[in-house]
Amino acid sequence: MSSSVIPVITIDGPAGSGKGTIARQLAAILSYHYLDSGALYRALALQSQEQNIKPDDCESLLALCQKMNVRFGVSAPDKSNISQEHVSVYLNDREVMEELRTEDCAARASQLASQPKVREALLNKQRSFRKAPGLVAEGRDMGTVVFPDAESKFFLTASPKERALRRQKQLKKQGISASLGPLLTDIETRDSRDQNRKVSPLRPATDALLVDSTELSIEQVVNRIAEVVRGRH
Ligand code: DC
């Protein structure tokens, strides 16, 4: 199968919109491969920090991108309930999920993601995840830039307050107590940077279906999306 005929489902949206959970579940239901593109930006952020590479040292960042090998492992007993704890991210064969999830790594990843050369360097890496029988790819520019020919595109949103609440709940599960105010500020700062950068700003593809998850459960969103995807087969 040539890579352009391998089906891709793209799920884009801001942090906390639920796209990760939804994408993982959808990939499991359809037995498709899964790409968390944000994890690639985070992995680059982590590795560059460990190697003391400055965020504006483009040349070293590009060299790092080329050597970087990221793969995902999903192990969940129940396909309808795959949380982040069931996903492993291997960076050059080292499991790094926890390190990638820190706020510090997220902030650095967002900084790197605003650089056109970094985005370009990660383009082929992201496209290499397109393998039979299909791919569910989640991120910010999956439908607009990385897989513009994807067969089904979705853009997930939720109000900033709802997203901050979800983040607070997630942290609580990890035993971390955080107040809502700073989480909300964090989300709004990151949104603004992601939406206003010159290259690949966060915006829905013109042919994406918009889904507002503020008042919907994960199950409701997954069912809605799965219904649309099945209707296209
Ligand atoms: O989804 P996330 O929080 O793991 O993403 C980490 C950062 O990378 C975030 O600032 C947005 C950026 N990113 C991006 O610019 N394009 C993508 N396709 C995925 C993530």
Residues whose N, C-alpha, C, O or C-beta is under 5 A from the ligand:
A	BS01	DC	A15 S37 G38 A39 Y41 A106 A109 S110 A113 G139 R140 D141
